[in-house]
Amino acid sequence: MIMRFYTFIRNVIVNTRYSVKMIFFVIFFSALPLFTISTLLGHKMGQIIENELSQSYEQTLNQYISNINYKVDIYQTLLTNIASNSTIGEQLSYDDDTSPDDSYDTALKVSKELGMLIGSRKISELYNFMIYSYNTKNLIYGPRVSNISAIKDEKWYMEMKERGKVNDYFIYKTGNGKKEILSFTKEIVNLKGERYGEKVGFVKLDVYAQSFFSSIANFENKESMKIYILDEAGNVIYNESNEKLPLLEDQISKLYQSVSGLERAVVPGGKVMLVHRNISAYGWKALFIFHYGEIDKKASDINKTIITFLLLASIGILILAIMFSKKFSARMKTLLNKMEKVEEGDMEITEEIEGKDEIGIIDTHFNKMVRKVQYLINNNYVNQLEKREAELNALQFQINPHFLYNTLESINSIAAMNKCFEICEISQKLGEMFRYSINNGRSEMIPLEEELKHIANYIYIQKIRFQDKFEVFYNIEESAKSIRVLKFILQPIIENAIVHGFKDKTETGYIEVSAYIEKNKLFIKVEDDGNGMTEDKVEALNDYINKKDDNITKAYRKSIGIRNVNMRIKLACGDEYGIKISSDPGSGTKVLYTLPIYGLEEEI
């Protein structure tokens, strides 16, 4: 598959006109850098936009938190002033039974004092303020003061008792359920007389939650942001948009691991940026959620500009490439026309190409060559014809290779007539081998099955020579027999095994030839149980047969055949193919061929 793809690409490159290749490569090697630079630039600009907007969002949040903290400080100061007011504390400390008129006077004094403290400040978001007394004997009721017995069934009071904290805050809705109220409470302590330090009641300051938290009203990019106020447990206590917090529990938990920060997250609505800060002494956390819509819009505008520039630059490069290619192709066409004229026998040079670039130099040398050829033809044509005729006559007297093959056929016939069947068989096998070697009309690549037949003939003759000193076994997969291989790649290896592997051995030697297909490759293995070689010798031999220089050392002169086989395979099929030798002293030698799979219709 890889070889076919490589061959296809190579044919496309080789067979495509030079002008087309030039335009393609100019566009490719200019458009690719432009595209890469544009992509990196777009990505970088997106990061810059995101960083700038992140800083803007953080500034927005910091401003918002400053506003909220400022308000909290005002209310806490006001509550502290009320709770520490000696007049209020003293009036709430009476525990004697009093008449209703006295109780009302006390309530008026407390309300008046409270009104003076509250009235000195302009609080536009104020909803209500009240003082509640703990004194159950001296029941005080007035415009701004009451007793806890009057609120024991109120939901907010029950929630405050459940928390066990008076100096706290809580949020509830008014009776009609339309207004959300944020209440701040602080306990009142008597700071005079014998009952100094006694808790006598608490003050409750109510503000509109919407007005208190909506300091973001005049901020830029309000549409793209959502604000949530969370308590210390991660519960939403205020949500300006009335939308559910789109974060999972683990995402909320992660926010509480730091006092402040900027996070990027993915929520059901898409990608968002989370900016969070701790806020106020009540353990609140302000969370801003910004959707990436504005970032994406600005990044999209930049990408459109970059793409426009890329298209204009590509069109400009294409126009220049076409103009240059036409100019270049015109000169190349002139040179090709001259070559075609010479090929047709017209040796007259009528046009010369100007310039000192490669085409101009080629044209100059071509003109000189044509003139020289024309001179040689005119002066040496007759002499060359006479010399060629003499050579042809001499070749007629050389021995025709088929003469030797026919002679072997004659020997075979005479041996058969005289009943010398062994000579008859040897001459027949030798004749088949000779015909296999001189058959130049066929391809260099033949089916493995034919190479094995040639080896069988060779082994037959060698077994007669060495008097059956060895035996050969074959283990060939049926599917491997039709695979095309180079001629004469097995004989040198088997000859090595017979001549050197079984040298000085008294017992019968064995050779096994096997072939199989694995991982889309053909493997041929030739193994013998001969003398074998040492590890160092095998390593040196493998290095030698893979060397590409022609220096043949004396030590490996006998391995020239193996080296030639390996080099032929690599030259014909590629460097990834060839042979590898492994051996152990006294255990024999194994030669493994790795070959590509060529079918019957394929040739190299």
N, C-alpha and C positions, 0 to 999 in steps of 0.2 A: 504493500500500500504506500509506504513512504517512498520507495523507489519510483513508483508510478507517478506520485504527486511531484516528486523532484523532476522526473522526466517531462511531465506536462509543463511545469513552470519554465524549465530550461528551453523547451521548444517554443513557448510563447515569447520568451526574451529573445531567442536567436532568430526567430522567423518574423518578428514584428519590424516594420520599417523604422529606420533610425529616427526620422522626424517625429513619429508617434512616440517612440521611447523617450526622446528628448523632452517632449511636451509633458509626458506622464511624470518623468522623474523631476522635472522642474516644479511641477505642481505639487507632487508628493513631498519633496524635500523642502518646499517653501510653506505649503499649507500645514504640514505636520507641526513644524515649530510655531507657526502662528496660532494654530489651534491649541497647542500645549500652553503657550504663553497666555492666550486669552482665557483658557480654563483656570490657570493658576491665578491670573489677575482677577477674574470674576470671584473666585473663592476668597482671595485676600480682601477684596473690597467688601464682600459679604461679612467677613470677620470684623473689618473696621466699622462698618455700619452697626453691626451687633454690639460691638464694644462701646461705641458712642451712645447708642440708645440705652445700653445697660447703665452707663454713668448717669445719663439723664434720668432714668427710672430711680436710681439710687438717690439722686438729689431730690427727686419728687417725694420719695418715701421719707427721707431725712427731714424735709420741710414739714411733711404731714405729722411726723412723730413729734417734732418740736412744738407744733400747734397743740397737739393733744396733751403733751406733757405740761405745756403752759397752762392749759385749762385745768388739768388735774391739780397742779400746784395751787392755782387760785382757789379751787373748791376745798382742798385740804387745809389751806391757810384759813379760809372762812370757817370751816368746821372746827378747826382748832380754836379760833377766836371765840366761837359760840360756846364750845365745850368748856373753855377755861374762863368764861365770863363769871365773875364772882356774884353778880346780882342774880343771874339765872340760876346758878348753882345753889345760892342761899334760898331763893324762893321755892325751889323744888325740894328743899330739905325739910320743910315743915311737915311734921307727922301728927300734930294734934288735930282733933276734930274741930273743924271750922264751919262757920255758917256759909251758906251758898254765896252770900254777898262777899264775904272775905275771900272765898275761893275764886270768885269772879275777878275781884281786884288783883289777886295774885296772878291770875291768868293774863289780865291786861298788862301788868307790869312786865311779865315775861315776854308777851307778844310785842310790847313796845320796845323792849330791849333788843329783841330779835329783829324787829323791823328796822331799828337803827343800824344794826350790824349789816343786814342784807341790803337795806336801802342805799347804803354808801357805795355800793358797787352796781354797775350796769351789767346785768346778766340777761342777754336777749333770749337765751335758750332756757331760762328758768321756768319750770312748770309749777312747783310748789315747794314749800319748806315748812316743817313742823317739828315741835319738840314733844316728846312723850315721856311722862314721868313714871318712875317705878313706885311712887308712893301710893299705896292702896287706901291709906287712911285719909289723906288729904287729897281728895279728887279734884283736880284742876282742869277746867275746860274753858277754852277761849279761842280767839281767831287763829292763833298759831301755836296753841299748846293743848295737849290732851293727855289722857292716861292710857297705859298699856292695856287696861281692861277693855277699852273701846276698840282695840285692834287685834284682839287675841284670835279672831277668826279670819283675819286678812291673810291671803296667800303669801304675800311677801314677808310678813312677820313670822309666819310659821316656817318659811324657808330660812329666815335669819336665825331662828331658834334652833333649827335642825343643824345648821352650820356650826353654831356655838361661837360665832364671831359677831361682835357688834360693830367694831371698826372695820367695815367692809363695804361692798357694793353689791347690787343685784339689779337685774333688769326684769321688768314686768310690763304688761299692757294695762291701759286704763280701763275703766268700767265698760266703756263701749267697744273696747278692743281695737280701736283705730290708731291710737298713739302708743308708741313704744317708749317707756320711761326708763331712764337710767338713774338709780338712786344711790347716793353716798350717805353713809351713816357713821356717826362717831359718838362714843359714850361720853356723858357729862358727869364730871366728878366735882364734889363739893371741895372748895379750896379755902374755906373759912371755918372758924370756930372749932368746937370740940369734935365735930363730925368730919374733920378734914380727911379727904381721901375717899369718902363714901361715894359709891356710884348711885346717882340719883335719877338718871334717865338717859336719853340719847336724842340726838338731833338727826333729822332725816331731810336731805336736800335732794329734790327731784329736778331733773333736766330732761328735755326732749333728746332721746338717743340719736335721732336723725340729725338734729342740729349740732349735737356734740361731736359726732364722728364724721360728719360730711364736710370736713375741711378741704376735701379734694375738688370741690365744685369748680374752682377757677383754674385748675391745672390743665396743661396742654395734654393732648392725647388721652383725654378722659375716656373716650369711646373704646379704646383698645385695652383698658385696664379694668380689673376687678379688685375690690378691696374687701378683706375679711379681717375681723378682730377676733382673736382666739383667746380663751382663758388659759390658765396654767395647765389644764388637763387636755388641751387641744380641742375643746368644744367651741363652736362658732357662737359668739355672743352678739355680733353685729355683722350684717351683710347688706351693703348698700343696694345691690342689684336683686336681692331676694332669690339668688340662684344658689343651688346646693354646691358646697365646696367640692370641686372635681378631683380631689386628691385621695389616694389610698391611705390606709392607716400607717403603713411603713414609710410612706413619703412624708406624712405629717410628723411621725416620730423622728425622722431624720432632721427635720427643721429644728426640733427642740434640742438637738445635740450641740448647737452653737447659739451664741447670743444674737448674731446677725449673719447675713450671708446672701449670696446670689446663686441660685440653682437653675438648671435647665431640666425640664421634665416633659414627659409625654402624657397627656390626659385624653379622655374621650373626645374632646374638641380639637385635638391636634397638639402641636408643639407649643409650649409656653415657657416663659421665664418667670421664676419665682424670686422676689426680693422680700426679705423678712428682717424685722428688728424687734427686740424686746422693747416694751413700752410701759411706762409708769410703774409705780410701786405696787400695783395690784397683780403683777405677774402676767399682764397681757402681752400678746405678740401680734404685731401688725404684719399682715401678709398681703402683698400686691401680686397679682397674677396678670402678666402681660402676654397677649397672644402674639405670635410671630407675623401677624398680617402686615404690619407696617414694615418690618424688616424684609419680609419677602417681596413687598411691593418695591421698595427702594433697590433691593438686589436685582429684581426683575428689570427695572429701568436701566440699571448699569449693564446687565447682561445684554439687553437689546442694543445698547450703544456699542458694546464690544462686538456683538454679532454683525452689526451693520458695518463696522470698521473691517472685520474679518472678511466679509463678503466683498467689499470694495477692494481691499488689498488683494484678495484671491483673483478677482476679475482683472485687476491691473497686471498681476503677475502672469495670468493666462494670456492676455493680449501680447505682452512682451515676449512670452515663450513662443507663441505662434509666429510672431514677426521674425524672431531670431531663427526659429526652425525653418521657416520658408526660405530665408536667405541662405541658411546653411544647406538645406536640401537642394536648392537650385545649383549650388556649386558641386554638391555630391552627384546630382543627376548628370551634370556635364561630364564629370569623370567617368560615370558608369556608361554613358553613351559612347565615349571614346573607347572604353574597354570592349563594348559590344561590337563596335566597328572593327577593332583589331581581331576579335574572335571570329568575325566573318571573313577575315582576310584582307581588310582594308588597312594598310599600314601608313596611310597619309595622315600626318598630324596637322589639322587645320585650325585648332583652337587651343589656347593655353589658359590655365586658370591662374588668376592673379592672387598674390598674397604669400606670406611666409609662414602661415600656420601649417598644421599637419596636412590638410588637404592640398595646399599649395606645394608642400614638399613632396607629397606622394605623386602629384601630377608631374612635377619636374622629373622625378626618378622614373616614372612610367614612360614619359616621353623619351628619356635617354635609353630606357630598356627597349622600347619599340624601334628606335633608330638602330640600336645595336643588333637587335634580332633581324631587322631588315638587311643590315650589312652582312651578317653571318649567312642568311639565306642566300643572298646573291652570290657570295664568294665561296661558300662551302657546301652548297646543296648537292652538287654532283659527287664530290668526294665522299660525302656522308652516305649517299645512296650506294656507292660502290663498296664502302666499308661494311655497310649493313648487309649487303648481299653476300659478302665473303663470310660474315659471321653466321648467317643463316645456313650457308652451305656446310660450315664446320659443325653446326649443331646437328645436322642430319646424320653425321657419323657418330654422334654420341650414343651411348647405350640408352635405349628407351626403358624406363622402369618397368613397363609391362613385359619386356623381354624376360626379366628375372622371374616375374610371376608365372609366365608361360613355361619357363624352364622348370620351375618347381612342379607344375602340372605334368610335365613330361616325366620327371623323376617319379612322381606318384604313379603314373600309368605303368612305367617299367617295373616298379616295385610290386605293383599289384599283379602284373603278368608273371613275375617270378615268385609270387607268393611270399614276398617280404613285407608282411602286413605292418610290422612295427615301423619300417622305413616309410611305408605308405602313409601311416597315420601321422608320423612326424612331419612329412612334407606337406600333408594336407593342412595340419595346424599352422605350420610356418607360412604356408601360402595365404591362409586366412588372415594371419597377423600382418603379412606384408601388404595385402590388399586393404586392410583397415588403415594402415599407416600412409599409403600413397593415394588414398581416395581424396584428392584435393577438391573435387567438385562439390563436396558436401560441406556443411557448416562445421566450424570448430566445436560447436556444442552438439552433443549427441545424447540420446537417452542413456540412463545409467545401465539399463539392461544390456546395451551393446558394449559398453565399457567392461561389464562383467564377463561377457562372452570372450572378449579379447584377453582378459586376465585368465579365464579358464584355459584358453589355448596356450598361453605363456606358462601356466603352472604345469600343464600336461608335459610340455617339453622339459621343464626344469626337473620334474619328478623322475623322468627317464635319465636325465643327466646325473642327479644325485641319488639314484637308485632308491626311490621311495623313502628318503630320509625324513620326510615331513608329510603332514596331512593338512588339507584346507577344508574349512567348514563355512557355510554361508547362512546368514540369518537376515534376509532382506524382506522388508515390508512390501506387500504387493503394490501399495500406493506410491512407493518410492521408485519403482522400476521405470516409470515413464518420465521422471524428472530429468531435465537436460543438464548435463555436466560437461566440463572440458574434457577433451580426449587426453589419454596418457597420464592421468593423475594418480592412478592406482599402482601401475607397474613399478615405478621407482621405489615405492614404499615396500611392496611385497618382495622385490628383489633384495632390498636391504635386509629384510627379515631372514630370507633364505641364506644369503651370502655371509652376513655378519652375525645375525641373531643365533643361528644354529651352528656356528663355527665351533669345531672341537667338541661337539656334543655327540655322544654315542647313542643315546636313546632317540626315539622318534619325536620330532617337534610338531607343534600344532599352531595353525594360523586360523583365526576366525575373522571373517569379513561380514560386518553387519551394517544395515542402513535403515534409518527411520526418520519420520517427520515429527518435529516438535517445535512449538512456538513459532510456527510459520517459517521454519528453516529446515534444511535437509542436513542430517548428520550421518557421516560415514565413519565407521570405526574399524581399524585394522589392528588386531591384537595377536601377539605371539607369546609363547612361553619360553623364549630363548634366553640368552645370557644376560640381557638387561644392561643398564648403565647406572652409574652413580648419580646422585642428585646434582652435584656440581657440573658434571658432564652434560646432563639433560638441560640444565639452565643455560649453559654456554651454547649448546646446540640450538635451543629455541631462539636465543639472541641472534645467532648467526643467520638462521634461515629467514629472519625478519629484517635484516639489514638491507638497505637499498643501494649500498655502494657495490662496486664490482671487484673489490679486493678480496681474493680468495686465499685464505691461509692454508698452509700445507696440512695442518692438523684436520681440517674439515674438507679437504679436496674431495674425499669420497662421498660427502654429503651434498655435492652440487646438485644432484637430481632432486633431492628433497627440497632444497632451497628454490630450485627452478619451479617446482610444482607450486610451492607456497606463493612465489612472486607472480606466477601466471594467474592464480586464483584472485589475488589482491588486485592485479591490474584489470582483470576482466570483470570482477564482481564488486570490488570495493575493499577498503582497508579493514572493515569489520569482519571479513571472511578470511579463511585460510586454514592452516593446520596447526595443531599443537601436539607436542610430544611429551609423554610421561613414561617413566620407567623406574624399575627397582632392580638392583643387582641380583641376578639369579632367578628373578621372577618374571622376566620378559619385558616387552615394550608395547605401549599403546599409542597409536597415532589417531587423533580425532580430527576429521574434516568438518568444517562449518561452511555450508554453502547456501546460496539463495535458492528459492524455488522458482524454476523456470519451466513453464509448460511446453508442450510439443509445438505450439504455434509461436513461441517466443524465442528470440535470438538476441545476442549482444553484439 
